[in-house]
Amino acid sequence: MEAEIISQGEIIESLIKKYVLNYCVLMDIPLEVRRISIVAAGSSYNAGVFGKNFFENISSVETTVNYASEIVNSSFSSFDKNTLYILISQSGESVDTVCAMKKIQASGAKVLCITNNLDSTMYKEADYKFDINAGREQAIAATKTFSATVVMLWLLAVKIAQNKHLDVSEETKNIYLIKNNIELFLKNIDNLDLAAKYLSKKKAISISGIGIFYALSLEAALKIKETSYISTCAYPLGDFIHGHFAVLNKEKTFLTFLLSDSTENEINLVKKIQKTYKLKCIVISDEYEDYDSDILIKFQKGQSKIATIVNMIILVQLLALKIAVRLGKNVDNPKGLNKVVRGG
């Protein structure tokens, strides 16, 4: 798992080199995309939540994210032909995702698949297809395939925006430096071991964020649960005050994300949670502003928006790894965690 986390810089750089030329994304997709529906499960679903943020904020396309099993088990069978359905599966053989794809295609709608397996059912049968080319993942908990999928979704969002002649210069700025950004980031993380030591002693952890950081919260919670078996839940920060406070009555451990460009509303929400529950608060940030936190995990932002997002993805993966190692867990073969794939 550790080796695969460290390898992500090269994998993502290879995707950028493959699909970006002179800051222009070159991909075979429909010229006009009116709506998008992302269908996936597990870590792929969490990547889809990142994708929703990219498509709506970069390319101004209304986007939904659905669990593949909900599509399969729903009696609904008429899918909008003006919607591009993006199905994500690392193996390309996830039973529920493959079944959802067949159901969508049977209605005449178009499907785009993102996978890490060129020989998979999804790759062979999708109308549009993209291989994240991350190499075989030996560890069960997705790391390099997750970040590569997130970057692929970002590339698609930029491509759609470019097709619409939208200005994406801020998105693609310094994009060719992403590998260097990751390598520099890995050498400049403060208090990660301290946070892992503290969290390894907890039975439950609440993780929360707004927008792209809610997507990150979902994946951080899943990674810690998968590798350490700690009950970890993710919540939208803005919705936390509408009932989720109750989870902090017993286990007062709260992890969140506040960057130098976070809004005043985000900061005030975190402070309100801290003040109300007098809890142990761990903040992940790119600056030495403690935000009244008990532990500040400081990291270095990238020179592009997507580089910063990838850095934070890697950070929560490393945090999950360090927690699991402290607990003596086998991170490469977690108990009860098996991929459900066709023929498996």
Secondary structure as UniProt FT lines:
FT   HELIX           2..6
FT   HELIX           8..19
FT   STRAND          20..21
FT   TURN            22..23
FT   STRAND          24..25
FT   STRAND          35..40
FT   HELIX           42..57
FT   STRAND          62..67
FT   HELIX           68..73
FT   TURN            81..82
FT   STRAND          83..89
FT   HELIX           95..106
FT   TURN            107..108
FT   STRAND          111..115
FT   TURN            118..119
FT   HELIX           121..125
FT   STRAND          128..131
FT   HELIX           144..163
FT   TURN            164..165
FT   HELIX           169..172
FT   TURN            173..174
FT   HELIX           175..177
FT   HELIX           178..186
FT   HELIX           192..199
FT   TURN            200..201
FT   STRAND          204..209
FT   HELIX           212..228
FT   STRAND          231..236
FT   HELIX           237..242
FT   HELIX           244..248
FT   TURN            249..250
FT   STRAND          253..257
FT   TURN            260..261
FT   HELIX           264..277
FT   STRAND          280..285
FT   TURN            291..292
FT   STRAND          295..298
FT   HELIX           305..326
FT   TURN            327..328
FT   TURN            331..332
FT   TURN            335..336
FT   TURN            342..343
//
